[in-house]
Amino acid sequence: VQGSPITAPRSITSWEGYALTLHAPNQPDTGGVSQVFSSWSDGGTQTHKIVTPATATTYAAKFAP
């Protein structure tokens, strides 16, 4: 988030209307299988901006081997 790494799951507090940049890097080989980004729950690209909504919202990155 905003160029700083975080470990999921994680809650972030922001104010309504604030733009944040999300990035989900590909995951290194764990147990013989690398995990490659496939999608965000909101349909965004691997790196994309969101605008903080008025209500609590979850953004989840999905990965595939």
mmCIF file as Biopython writes it, N, C-alpha, C and O atoms, coordinates in Angstrom:
data_model
#
loop_
_atom_site.group_PDB
_atom_site.id
_atom_site.type_symbol
_atom_site.label_atom_id
_atom_site.label_alt_id
_atom_site.label_comp_id
_atom_site.label_asym_id
_atom_site.label_entity_id
_atom_site.label_seq_id
_atom_site.pdbx_PDB_ins_code
_atom_site.Cartn_x
_atom_site.Cartn_y
_atom_site.Cartn_z
_atom_site.occupancy
_atom_site.B_iso_or_equiv
_atom_site.auth_seq_id
_atom_site.auth_asym_id
_atom_site.pdbx_PDB_model_num
ATOM 1   N N  . VAL A ? 1  ? 0.851   -1.170  0.000   1.0 0.0 1  A 1 
ATOM 2   C CA . VAL A ? 1  ? 0.000   0.000   0.000   1.0 0.0 1  A 1 
ATOM 3   C C  . VAL A ? 1  ? 0.898   1.234   0.000   1.0 0.0 1  A 1 
ATOM 4   O O  . VAL A ? 1  ? 1.768   1.380   0.858   1.0 0.0 1  A 1 
ATOM 5   N N  . GLN A ? 2  ? 0.684   2.095   -0.943  1.0 0.0 2  A 1 
ATOM 6   C CA . GLN A ? 2  ? 1.471   3.324   -1.047  1.0 0.0 2  A 1 
ATOM 7   C C  . GLN A ? 2  ? 2.976   3.034   -1.125  1.0 0.0 2  A 1 
ATOM 8   O O  . GLN A ? 2  ? 3.785   3.849   -0.684  1.0 0.0 2  A 1 
ATOM 9   N N  . GLY A ? 3  ? 3.351   1.886   -1.679  1.0 0.0 3  A 1 
ATOM 10  C CA . GLY A ? 3  ? 4.750   1.541   -1.843  1.0 0.0 3  A 1 
ATOM 11  C C  . GLY A ? 3  ? 5.397   0.881   -0.638  1.0 0.0 3  A 1 
ATOM 12  O O  . GLY A ? 3  ? 6.577   0.533   -0.686  1.0 0.0 3  A 1 
ATOM 13  N N  . SER A ? 4  ? 4.647   0.702   0.438   1.0 0.0 4  A 1 
ATOM 14  C CA . SER A ? 4  ? 5.180   0.037   1.629   1.0 0.0 4  A 1 
ATOM 15  C C  . SER A ? 4  ? 4.606   -1.374  1.731   1.0 0.0 4  A 1 
ATOM 16  O O  . SER A ? 4  ? 3.398   -1.562  1.586   1.0 0.0 4  A 1 
ATOM 17  N N  . PRO A ? 5  ? 5.458   -2.363  1.978   1.0 0.0 5  A 1 
ATOM 18  C CA . PRO A ? 5  ? 4.946   -3.730  2.081   1.0 0.0 5  A 1 
ATOM 19  C C  . PRO A ? 5  ? 4.146   -3.949  3.365   1.0 0.0 5  A 1 
ATOM 20  O O  . PRO A ? 5  ? 4.480   -3.405  4.418   1.0 0.0 5  A 1 
ATOM 21  N N  . ILE A ? 6  ? 3.101   -4.741  3.262   1.0 0.0 6  A 1 
ATOM 22  C CA . ILE A ? 6  ? 2.327   -5.177  4.420   1.0 0.0 6  A 1 
ATOM 23  C C  . ILE A ? 6  ? 2.074   -6.670  4.261   1.0 0.0 6  A 1 
ATOM 24  O O  . ILE A ? 6  ? 2.139   -7.203  3.153   1.0 0.0 6  A 1 
ATOM 25  N N  . THR A ? 7  ? 1.792   -7.326  5.349   1.0 0.0 7  A 1 
ATOM 26  C CA . THR A ? 7  ? 1.460   -8.739  5.318   1.0 0.0 7  A 1 
ATOM 27  C C  . THR A ? 7  ? -0.028  -8.886  5.577   1.0 0.0 7  A 1 
ATOM 28  O O  . THR A ? 7  ? -0.551  -8.345  6.552   1.0 0.0 7  A 1 
ATOM 29  N N  . ALA A ? 8  ? -0.704  -9.610  4.715   1.0 0.0 8  A 1 
ATOM 30  C CA . ALA A ? 8  ? -2.148  -9.809  4.844   1.0 0.0 8  A 1 
ATOM 31  C C  . ALA A ? 8  ? -2.434  -10.933 5.822   1.0 0.0 8  A 1 
ATOM 32  O O  . ALA A ? 8  ? -1.576  -11.797 6.001   1.0 0.0 8  A 1 
ATOM 33  N N  . PRO A ? 9  ? -3.571  -10.969 6.450   1.0 0.0 9  A 1 
ATOM 34  C CA . PRO A ? 9  ? -4.594  -9.924  6.371   1.0 0.0 9  A 1 
ATOM 35  C C  . PRO A ? 9  ? -4.195  -8.717  7.214   1.0 0.0 9  A 1 
ATOM 36  O O  . PRO A ? 9  ? -3.498  -8.844  8.221   1.0 0.0 9  A 1 
ATOM 37  N N  . ARG A ? 10 ? -4.641  -7.568  6.788   1.0 0.0 10 A 1 
ATOM 38  C CA . ARG A ? 10 ? -4.268  -6.319  7.467   1.0 0.0 10 A 1 
ATOM 39  C C  . ARG A ? 10 ? -5.379  -5.298  7.284   1.0 0.0 10 A 1 
ATOM 40  O O  . ARG A ? 10 ? -5.929  -5.170  6.190   1.0 0.0 10 A 1 
ATOM 41  N N  . SER A ? 11 ? -5.711  -4.582  8.325   1.0 0.0 11 A 1 
ATOM 42  C CA . SER A ? 11 ? -6.679  -3.490  8.244   1.0 0.0 11 A 1 
ATOM 43  C C  . SER A ? 11 ? -5.914  -2.181  8.156   1.0 0.0 11 A 1 
ATOM 44  O O  . SER A ? 11 ? -4.912  -1.985  8.844   1.0 0.0 11 A 1 
ATOM 45  N N  . ILE A ? 12 ? -6.392  -1.294  7.307   1.0 0.0 12 A 1 
ATOM 46  C CA . ILE A ? 12 ? -5.775  0.013   7.143   1.0 0.0 12 A 1 
ATOM 47  C C  . ILE A ? 12 ? -6.858  1.065   7.340   1.0 0.0 12 A 1 
ATOM 48  O O  . ILE A ? 12 ? -7.951  0.958   6.785   1.0 0.0 12 A 1 
ATOM 49  N N  . THR A ? 13 ? -6.548  2.061   8.121   1.0 0.0 13 A 1 
ATOM 50  C CA . THR A ? 13 ? -7.490  3.147   8.345   1.0 0.0 13 A 1 
ATOM 51  C C  . THR A ? 13 ? -7.122  4.310   7.435   1.0 0.0 13 A 1 
ATOM 52  O O  . THR A ? 13 ? -5.966  4.729   7.386   1.0 0.0 13 A 1 
ATOM 53  N N  . SER A ? 14 ? -8.095  4.818   6.728   1.0 0.0 14 A 1 
ATOM 54  C CA . SER A ? 14 ? -7.894  5.946   5.822   1.0 0.0 14 A 1 
ATOM 55  C C  . SER A ? 14 ? -9.125  6.830   5.907   1.0 0.0 14 A 1 
ATOM 56  O O  . SER A ? 14 ? -10.124 6.444   6.514   1.0 0.0 14 A 1 
ATOM 57  N N  . TRP A ? 15 ? -9.067  8.005   5.308   1.0 0.0 15 A 1 
ATOM 58  C CA . TRP A ? 15 ? -10.243 8.862   5.320   1.0 0.0 15 A 1 
ATOM 59  C C  . TRP A ? 15 ? -10.905 8.832   3.954   1.0 0.0 15 A 1 
ATOM 60  O O  . TRP A ? 15 ? -10.259 8.637   2.925   1.0 0.0 15 A 1 
ATOM 61  N N  . GLU A ? 16 ? -12.210 9.030   3.979   1.0 0.0 16 A 1 
ATOM 62  C CA . GLU A ? 16 ? -13.029 8.973   2.764   1.0 0.0 16 A 1 
ATOM 63  C C  . GLU A ? 16 ? -12.480 9.908   1.689   1.0 0.0 16 A 1 
ATOM 64  O O  . GLU A ? 16 ? -12.169 11.069  1.952   1.0 0.0 16 A 1 
ATOM 65  N N  . GLY A ? 17 ? -12.371 9.377   0.480   1.0 0.0 17 A 1 
ATOM 66  C CA . GLY A ? 17 ? -11.943 10.165  -0.664  1.0 0.0 17 A 1 
ATOM 67  C C  . GLY A ? 17 ? -10.440 10.185  -0.885  1.0 0.0 17 A 1 
ATOM 68  O O  . GLY A ? 17 ? -9.976  10.751  -1.876  1.0 0.0 17 A 1 
ATOM 69  N N  . TYR A ? 18 ? -9.658  9.576   0.022   1.0 0.0 18 A 1 
ATOM 70  C CA . TYR A ? 18 ? -8.200  9.555   -0.107  1.0 0.0 18 A 1 
ATOM 71  C C  . TYR A ? 18 ? -7.788  8.461   -1.085  1.0 0.0 18 A 1 
ATOM 72  O O  . TYR A ? 18 ? -8.266  7.330   -0.989  1.0 0.0 18 A 1 
ATOM 73  N N  . ALA A ? 19 ? -6.911  8.787   -2.017  1.0 0.0 19 A 1 
ATOM 74  C CA . ALA A ? 19 ? -6.441  7.817   -3.005  1.0 0.0 19 A 1 
ATOM 75  C C  . ALA A ? 19 ? -5.284  7.003   -2.439  1.0 0.0 19 A 1 
ATOM 76  O O  . ALA A ? 19 ? -4.350  7.555   -1.856  1.0 0.0 19 A 1 
ATOM 77  N N  . LEU A ? 20 ? -5.352  5.698   -2.614  1.0 0.0 20 A 1 
ATOM 78  C CA . LEU A ? 20 ? -4.301  4.779   -2.194  1.0 0.0 20 A 1 
ATOM 79  C C  . LEU A ? 20 ? -3.883  3.930   -3.389  1.0 0.0 20 A 1 
ATOM 80  O O  . LEU A ? 20 ? -4.716  3.578   -4.223  1.0 0.0 20 A 1 
ATOM 81  N N  . THR A ? 21 ? -2.606  3.603   -3.473  1.0 0.0 21 A 1 
ATOM 82  C CA . THR A ? 21 ? -2.117  2.713   -4.520  1.0 0.0 21 A 1 
ATOM 83  C C  . THR A ? 21 ? -1.914  1.339   -3.912  1.0 0.0 21 A 1 
ATOM 84  O O  . THR A ? 21 ? -1.216  1.190   -2.910  1.0 0.0 21 A 1 
ATOM 85  N N  . LEU A ? 22 ? -2.533  0.328   -4.530  1.0 0.0 22 A 1 
ATOM 86  C CA . LEU A ? 22 ? -2.396  -1.059  -4.093  1.0 0.0 22 A 1 
ATOM 87  C C  . LEU A ? 22 ? -1.524  -1.807  -5.089  1.0 0.0 22 A 1 
ATOM 88  O O  . LEU A ? 22 ? -1.629  -1.594  -6.297  1.0 0.0 22 A 1 
ATOM 89  N N  . HIS A ? 23 ? -0.663  -2.685  -4.581  1.0 0.0 23 A 1 
ATOM 90  C CA . HIS A ? 23 ? 0.166   -3.521  -5.438  1.0 0.0 23 A 1 
ATOM 91  C C  . HIS A ? 23 ? 0.275   -4.897  -4.791  1.0 0.0 23 A 1 
ATOM 92  O O  . HIS A ? 23 ? 0.549   -5.011  -3.597  1.0 0.0 23 A 1 
ATOM 93  N N  . ALA A ? 24 ? 0.060   -5.931  -5.581  1.0 0.0 24 A 1 
ATOM 94  C CA . ALA A ? 24 ? 0.175   -7.310  -5.093  1.0 0.0 24 A 1 
ATOM 95  C C  . ALA A ? 24 ? 1.304   -7.985  -5.858  1.0 0.0 24 A 1 
ATOM 96  O O  . ALA A ? 24 ? 1.093   -8.444  -6.981  1.0 0.0 24 A 1 
ATOM 97  N N  . PRO A ? 25 ? 2.510   -8.056  -5.271  1.0 0.0 25 A 1 
ATOM 98  C CA . PRO A ? 25 ? 3.632   -8.675  -5.982  1.0 0.0 25 A 1 
ATOM 99  C C  . PRO A ? 25 ? 3.471   -10.183 -6.095  1.0 0.0 25 A 1 
ATOM 100 O O  . PRO A ? 25 ? 2.843   -10.820 -5.249  1.0 0.0 25 A 1 
ATOM 101 N N  . ASN A ? 26 ? 4.043   -10.737 -7.143  1.0 0.0 26 A 1 
ATOM 102 C CA . ASN A ? 26 ? 4.067   -12.188 -7.277  1.0 0.0 26 A 1 
ATOM 103 C C  . ASN A ? 26 ? 4.815   -12.753 -6.079  1.0 0.0 26 A 1 
ATOM 104 O O  . ASN A ? 26 ? 5.746   -12.129 -5.570  1.0 0.0 26 A 1 
ATOM 105 N N  . GLN A ? 27 ? 4.408   -13.933 -5.633  1.0 0.0 27 A 1 
ATOM 106 C CA . GLN A ? 27 ? 4.986   -14.539 -4.442  1.0 0.0 27 A 1 
ATOM 107 C C  . GLN A ? 27 ? 6.066   -15.546 -4.827  1.0 0.0 27 A 1 
ATOM 108 O O  . GLN A ? 27 ? 5.880   -16.326 -5.762  1.0 0.0 27 A 1 
ATOM 109 N N  . PRO A ? 28 ? 7.189   -15.536 -4.116  1.0 0.0 28 A 1 
ATOM 110 C CA . PRO A ? 28 ? 8.280   -16.452 -4.443  1.0 0.0 28 A 1 
ATOM 111 C C  . PRO A ? 28 ? 7.894   -17.905 -4.203  1.0 0.0 28 A 1 
ATOM 112 O O  . PRO A ? 28 ? 6.882   -18.208 -3.572  1.0 0.0 28 A 1 
ATOM 113 N N  . ASP A ? 29 ? 8.714   -18.770 -4.713  1.0 0.0 29 A 1 
ATOM 114 C CA . ASP A ? 29 ? 8.547   -20.215 -4.588  1.0 0.0 29 A 1 
ATOM 115 C C  . ASP A ? 29 ? 8.389   -20.610 -3.125  1.0 0.0 29 A 1 
ATOM 116 O O  . ASP A ? 29 ? 9.285   -20.384 -2.312  1.0 0.0 29 A 1 
ATOM 117 N N  . THR A ? 30 ? 7.237   -21.205 -2.795  1.0 0.0 30 A 1 
ATOM 118 C CA . THR A ? 30 ? 7.014   -21.738 -1.451  1.0 0.0 30 A 1 
ATOM 119 C C  . THR A ? 30 ? 6.591   -23.198 -1.599  1.0 0.0 30 A 1 
ATOM 120 O O  . THR A ? 30 ? 5.500   -23.488 -2.089  1.0 0.0 30 A 1 
ATOM 121 N N  . GLY A ? 31 ? 7.440   -24.089 -1.184  1.0 0.0 31 A 1 
ATOM 122 C CA . GLY A ? 31 ? 7.112   -25.505 -1.302  1.0 0.0 31 A 1 
ATOM 123 C C  . GLY A ? 31 ? 7.122   -25.997 -2.733  1.0 0.0 31 A 1 
ATOM 124 O O  . GLY A ? 31 ? 6.411   -26.944 -3.069  1.0 0.0 31 A 1 
ATOM 125 N N  . GLY A ? 32 ? 7.917   -25.367 -3.581  1.0 0.0 32 A 1 
ATOM 126 C CA . GLY A ? 32 ? 8.032   -25.816 -4.962  1.0 0.0 32 A 1 
ATOM 127 C C  . GLY A ? 32 ? 7.101   -25.138 -5.948  1.0 0.0 32 A 1 
ATOM 128 O O  . GLY A ? 32 ? 7.130   -25.456 -7.137  1.0 0.0 32 A 1 
ATOM 129 N N  . VAL A ? 33 ? 6.270   -24.205 -5.479  1.0 0.0 33 A 1 
ATOM 130 C CA . VAL A ? 33 ? 5.322   -23.541 -6.375  1.0 0.0 33 A 1 
ATOM 131 C C  . VAL A ? 33 ? 5.327   -22.027 -6.140  1.0 0.0 33 A 1 
ATOM 132 O O  . VAL A ? 33 ? 5.074   -21.566 -5.027  1.0 0.0 33 A 1 
ATOM 133 N N  . SER A ? 34 ? 5.614   -21.265 -7.187  1.0 0.0 34 A 1 
ATOM 134 C CA . SER A ? 34 ? 5.508   -19.804 -7.094  1.0 0.0 34 A 1 
ATOM 135 C C  . SER A ? 34 ? 4.050   -19.413 -7.266  1.0 0.0 34 A 1 
ATOM 136 O O  . SER A ? 34 ? 3.294   -20.097 -7.957  1.0 0.0 34 A 1 
ATOM 137 N N  . GLN A ? 35 ? 3.659   -18.324 -6.646  1.0 0.0 35 A 1 
ATOM 138 C CA . GLN A ? 35 ? 2.291   -17.821 -6.772  1.0 0.0 35 A 1 
ATOM 139 C C  . GLN A ? 35 ? 2.326   -16.524 -7.574  1.0 0.0 35 A 1 
ATOM 140 O O  . GLN A ? 35 ? 3.023   -15.577 -7.207  1.0 0.0 35 A 1 
ATOM 141 N N  . VAL A ? 36 ? 1.570   -16.487 -8.671  1.0 0.0 36 A 1 
ATOM 142 C CA . VAL A ? 36 ? 1.558   -15.350 -9.575  1.0 0.0 36 A 1 
ATOM 143 C C  . VAL A ? 36 ? 0.222   -14.624 -9.437  1.0 0.0 36 A 1 
ATOM 144 O O  . VAL A ? 36 ? -0.839  -15.248 -9.409  1.0 0.0 36 A 1 
ATOM 145 N N  . PHE A ? 37 ? 0.293   -13.303 -9.352  1.0 0.0 37 A 1 
ATOM 146 C CA . PHE A ? 37 ? -0.927  -12.495 -9.246  1.0 0.0 37 A 1 
ATOM 147 C C  . PHE A ? 37 ? -1.888  -12.852 -10.369 1.0 0.0 37 A 1 
ATOM 148 O O  . PHE A ? 37 ? -1.477  -12.996 -11.520 1.0 0.0 37 A 1 
ATOM 149 N N  . SER A ? 38 ? -3.186  -12.995 -10.033 1.0 0.0 38 A 1 
ATOM 150 C CA . SER A ? 38 ? -4.192  -13.235 -11.075 1.0 0.0 38 A 1 
ATOM 151 C C  . SER A ? 38 ? -5.265  -12.154 -11.112 1.0 0.0 38 A 1 
ATOM 152 O O  . SER A ? 38 ? -5.717  -11.783 -12.195 1.0 0.0 38 A 1 
ATOM 153 N N  . SER A ? 39 ? -5.693  -11.628 -9.934  1.0 0.0 39 A 1 
ATOM 154 C CA . SER A ? 39 ? -6.721  -10.581 -9.954  1.0 0.0 39 A 1 
ATOM 155 C C  . SER A ? 39 ? -6.898  -9.966  -8.574  1.0 0.0 39 A 1 
ATOM 156 O O  . SER A ? 39 ? -6.485  -10.529 -7.560  1.0 0.0 39 A 1 
ATOM 157 N N  . TRP A ? 40 ? -7.523  -8.798  -8.565  1.0 0.0 40 A 1 
ATOM 158 C CA . TRP A ? 40 ? -7.980  -8.166  -7.331  1.0 0.0 40 A 1 
ATOM 159 C C  . TRP A ? 40 ? -9.486  -8.363  -7.260  1.0 0.0 40 A 1 
ATOM 160 O O  . TRP A ? 40 ? -10.141 -8.493  -8.294  1.0 0.0 40 A 1 
ATOM 161 N N  . SER A ? 41 ? -10.039 -8.388  -6.066  1.0 0.0 41 A 1 
ATOM 162 C CA . SER A ? 41 ? -11.480 -8.565  -5.882  1.0 0.0 41 A 1 
ATOM 163 C C  . SER A ? 41 ? -12.297 -7.436  -6.502  1.0 0.0 41 A 1 
ATOM 164 O O  . SER A ? 41 ? -13.473 -7.625  -6.813  1.0 0.0 41 A 1 
ATOM 165 N N  . ASP A ? 42 ? -11.684 -6.260  -6.686  1.0 0.0 42 A 1 
ATOM 166 C CA . ASP A ? 42 ? -12.402 -5.138  -7.300  1.0 0.0 42 A 1 
ATOM 167 C C  . ASP A ? 42 ? -12.156 -5.057  -8.809  1.0 0.0 42 A 1 
ATOM 168 O O  . ASP A ? 42 ? -12.614 -4.116  -9.458  1.0 0.0 42 A 1 
ATOM 169 N N  . GLY A ? 43 ? -11.437 -6.035  -9.373  1.0 0.0 43 A 1 
ATOM 170 C CA . GLY A ? 43 ? -11.186 -6.049  -10.816 1.0 0.0 43 A 1 
ATOM 171 C C  . GLY A ? 43 ? -9.995  -5.216  -11.250 1.0 0.0 43 A 1 
ATOM 172 O O  . GLY A ? 43 ? -9.715  -5.125  -12.445 1.0 0.0 43 A 1 
ATOM 173 N N  . GLY A ? 44 ? -9.287  -4.607  -10.309 1.0 0.0 44 A 1 
ATOM 174 C CA . GLY A ? 44 ? -8.146  -3.762  -10.645 1.0 0.0 44 A 1 
ATOM 175 C C  . GLY A ? 44 ? -6.948  -4.563  -11.131 1.0 0.0 44 A 1 
ATOM 176 O O  . GLY A ? 44 ? -6.883  -5.780  -10.960 1.0 0.0 44 A 1 
ATOM 177 N N  . THR A ? 45 ? -6.000  -3.854  -11.744 1.0 0.0 45 A 1 
ATOM 178 C CA . THR A ? 45 ? -4.774  -4.480  -12.218 1.0 0.0 45 A 1 
ATOM 179 C C  . THR A ? 45 ? -3.831  -4.756  -11.045 1.0 0.0 45 A 1 
ATOM 180 O O  . THR A ? 45 ? -4.121  -4.368  -9.913  1.0 0.0 45 A 1 
ATOM 181 N N  . GLN A ? 46 ? -2.719  -5.415  -11.307 1.0 0.0 46 A 1 
ATOM 182 C CA . GLN A ? 46 ? -1.788  -5.792  -10.244 1.0 0.0 46 A 1 
ATOM 183 C C  . GLN A ? 46 ? -1.382  -4.585  -9.391  1.0 0.0 46 A 1 
ATOM 184 O O  . GLN A ? 46 ? -1.282  -4.698  -8.169  1.0 0.0 46 A 1 
ATOM 185 N N  . THR A ? 47 ? -1.150  -3.445  -10.021 1.0 0.0 47 A 1 
ATOM 186 C CA . THR A ? 47 ? -0.924  -2.181  -9.315  1.0 0.0 47 A 1 
ATOM 187 C C  . THR A ? 47 ? -2.021  -1.229  -9.759  1.0 0.0 47 A 1 
ATOM 188 O O  . THR A ? 47 ? -2.152  -0.949  -10.951 1.0 0.0 47 A 1 
ATOM 189 N N  . HIS A ? 48 ? -2.806  -0.732  -8.823  1.0 0.0 48 A 1 
ATOM 190 C CA . HIS A ? 48 ? -3.876  0.201   -9.185  1.0 0.0 48 A 1 
ATOM 191 C C  . HIS A ? 48 ? -4.245  1.092   -8.005  1.0 0.0 48 A 1 
ATOM 192 O O  . HIS A ? 48 ? -3.935  0.796   -6.852  1.0 0.0 48 A 1 
ATOM 193 N N  . LYS A ? 49 ? -4.911  2.183   -8.330  1.0 0.0 49 A 1 
ATOM 194 C CA . LYS A ? 49 ? -5.350  3.139   -7.311  1.0 0.0 49 A 1 
ATOM 195 C C  . LYS A ? 49 ? -6.796  2.860   -6.933  1.0 0.0 49 A 1 
ATOM 196 O O  . LYS A ? 49 ? -7.621  2.486   -7.767  1.0 0.0 49 A 1 
ATOM 197 N N  . ILE A ? 50 ? -7.074  3.052   -5.658  1.0 0.0 50 A 1 
ATOM 198 C CA . ILE A ? 50 ? -8.456  3.025   -5.180  1.0 0.0 50 A 1 
ATOM 199 C C  . ILE A ? 50 ? -8.682  4.343   -4.445  1.0 0.0 50 A 1 
ATOM 200 O O  . ILE A ? 50 ? -7.732  4.976   -3.985  1.0 0.0 50 A 1 
ATOM 201 N N  . VAL A ? 51 ? -9.922  4.743   -4.340  1.0 0.0 51 A 1 
ATOM 202 C CA . VAL A ? 51 ? -10.282 5.919   -3.555  1.0 0.0 51 A 1 
ATOM 203 C C  . VAL A ? 51 ? -11.052 5.392   -2.354  1.0 0.0 51 A 1 
ATOM 204 O O  . VAL A ? 51 ? -12.048 4.685   -2.509  1.0 0.0 51 A 1 
ATOM 205 N N  . THR A ? 52 ? -10.591 5.735   -1.158  1.0 0.0 52 A 1 
ATOM 206 C CA . THR A ? 52 ? -11.190 5.213   0.057   1.0 0.0 52 A 1 
ATOM 207 C C  . THR A ? 52 ? -12.685 5.527   0.085   1.0 0.0 52 A 1 
ATOM 208 O O  . THR A ? 52 ? -13.088 6.690   0.037   1.0 0.0 52 A 1 
ATOM 209 N N  . PRO A ? 53 ? -13.505 4.466   0.164   1.0 0.0 53 A 1 
ATOM 210 C CA . PRO A ? 53 ? -14.955 4.674   0.203   1.0 0.0 53 A 1 
ATOM 211 C C  . PRO A ? 53 ? -15.434 5.116   1.586   1.0 0.0 53 A 1 
ATOM 212 O O  . PRO A ? 53 ? -14.658 5.138   2.541   1.0 0.0 53 A 1 
ATOM 213 N N  . ALA A ? 54 ? -16.704 5.463   1.682   1.0 0.0 54 A 1 
ATOM 214 C CA . ALA A ? 54 ? -17.287 5.938   2.940   1.0 0.0 54 A 1 
ATOM 215 C C  . ALA A ? 54 ? -17.481 4.818   3.957   1.0 0.0 54 A 1 
ATOM 216 O O  . ALA A ? 54 ? -17.542 5.078   5.158   1.0 0.0 54 A 1 
ATOM 217 N N  . THR A ? 55 ? -17.579 3.583   3.488   1.0 0.0 55 A 1 
ATOM 218 C CA . THR A ? 55 ? -17.794 2.446   4.383   1.0 0.0 55 A 1 
ATOM 219 C C  . THR A ? 55 ? -16.624 1.475   4.291   1.0 0.0 55 A 1 
ATOM 220 O O  . THR A ? 55 ? -15.876 1.472   3.314   1.0 0.0 55 A 1 
ATOM 221 N N  . ALA A ? 56 ? -16.480 0.659   5.317   1.0 0.0 56 A 1 
ATOM 222 C CA . ALA A ? 56 ? -15.409 -0.340  5.337   1.0 0.0 56 A 1 
ATOM 223 C C  . ALA A ? 56 ? -15.526 -1.246  4.115   1.0 0.0 56 A 1 
ATOM 224 O O  . ALA A ? 56 ? -16.613 -1.722  3.787   1.0 0.0 56 A 1 
ATOM 225 N N  . THR A ? 57 ? -14.412 -1.478  3.452   1.0 0.0 57 A 1 
ATOM 226 C CA . THR A ? 57 ? -14.378 -2.284  2.236   1.0 0.0 57 A 1 
ATOM 227 C C  . THR A ? 57 ? -13.170 -3.207  2.283   1.0 0.0 57 A 1 
ATOM 228 O O  . THR A ? 57 ? -12.112 -2.833  2.790   1.0 0.0 57 A 1 
ATOM 229 N N  . THR A ? 58 ? -13.333 -4.407  1.756   1.0 0.0 58 A 1 
ATOM 230 C CA . THR A ? 58 ? -12.243 -5.370  1.692   1.0 0.0 58 A 1 
ATOM 231 C C  . THR A ? 58 ? -11.741 -5.472  0.263   1.0 0.0 58 A 1 
ATOM 232 O O  . THR A ? 58 ? -12.531 -5.594  -0.672  1.0 0.0 58 A 1 
ATOM 233 N N  . TYR A ? 59 ? -10.418 -5.424  0.094   1.0 0.0 59 A 1 
ATOM 234 C CA . TYR A ? 59 ? -9.772  -5.633  -1.202  1.0 0.0 59 A 1 
ATOM 235 C C  . TYR A ? 59 ? -8.886  -6.860  -1.047  1.0 0.0 59 A 1 
ATOM 236 O O  . TYR A ? 59 ? -8.003  -6.895  -0.189  1.0 0.0 59 A 1 
ATOM 237 N N  . ALA A ? 60 ? -9.123  -7.856  -1.874  1.0 0.0 60 A 1 
ATOM 238 C CA . ALA A ? 60 ? -8.361  -9.114  -1.768  1.0 0.0 60 A 1 
ATOM 239 C C  . ALA A ? 60 ? -7.646  -9.388  -3.082  1.0 0.0 60 A 1 
ATOM 240 O O  . ALA A ? 60 ? -8.235  -9.301  -4.159  1.0 0.0 60 A 1 
ATOM 241 N N  . ALA A ? 61 ? -6.366  -9.721  -2.971  1.0 0.0 61 A 1 
ATOM 242 C CA . ALA A ? 61 ? -5.585  -10.118 -4.151  1.0 0.0 61 A 1 
ATOM 243 C C  . ALA A ? 61 ? -5.668  -11.639 -4.260  1.0 0.0 61 A 1 
ATOM 244 O O  . ALA A ? 61 ? -5.589  -12.356 -3.263  1.0 0.0 61 A 1 
ATOM 245 N N  . LYS A ? 62 ? -5.828  -12.112 -5.499  1.0 0.0 62 A 1 
ATOM 246 C CA . LYS A ? 62 ? -5.871  -13.550 -5.744  1.0 0.0 62 A 1 
ATOM 247 C C  . LYS A ? 62 ? -4.619  -13.955 -6.518  1.0 0.0 62 A 1 
ATOM 248 O O  . LYS A ? 62 ? -4.133  -13.211 -7.370  1.0 0.0 62 A 1 
ATOM 249 N N  . PHE A ? 63 ? -4.106  -15.144 -6.210  1.0 0.0 63 A 1 
ATOM 250 C CA . PHE A ? 63 ? -2.894  -15.649 -6.844  1.0 0.0 63 A 1 
ATOM 251 C C  . PHE A ? 63 ? -3.153  -17.059 -7.373  1.0 0.0 63 A 1 
ATOM 252 O O  . PHE A ? 63 ? -4.046  -17.760 -6.897  1.0 0.0 63 A 1 
ATOM 253 N N  . ALA A ? 64 ? -2.365  -17.457 -8.356  1.0 0.0 64 A 1 
ATOM 254 C CA . ALA A ? 64 ? -2.468  -18.796 -8.941  1.0 0.0 64 A 1 
ATOM 255 C C  . ALA A ? 64 ? -1.062  -19.354 -9.124  1.0 0.0 64 A 1 
ATOM 256 O O  . ALA A ? 64 ? -0.119  -18.597 -9.351  1.0 0.0 64 A 1 
ATOM 257 N N  . PRO A ? 65 ? -0.916  -20.679 -9.026  1.0 0.0 65 A 1 
ATOM 258 C CA . PRO A ? 65 ? 0.411   -21.278 -9.230  1.0 0.0 65 A 1 
ATOM 259 C C  . PRO A ? 65 ? 0.894   -21.133 -10.672 1.0 0.0 65 A 1 
ATOM 260 O O  . PRO A ? 65 ? 1.990   -21.584 -11.005 1.0 0.0 65 A 1 
#
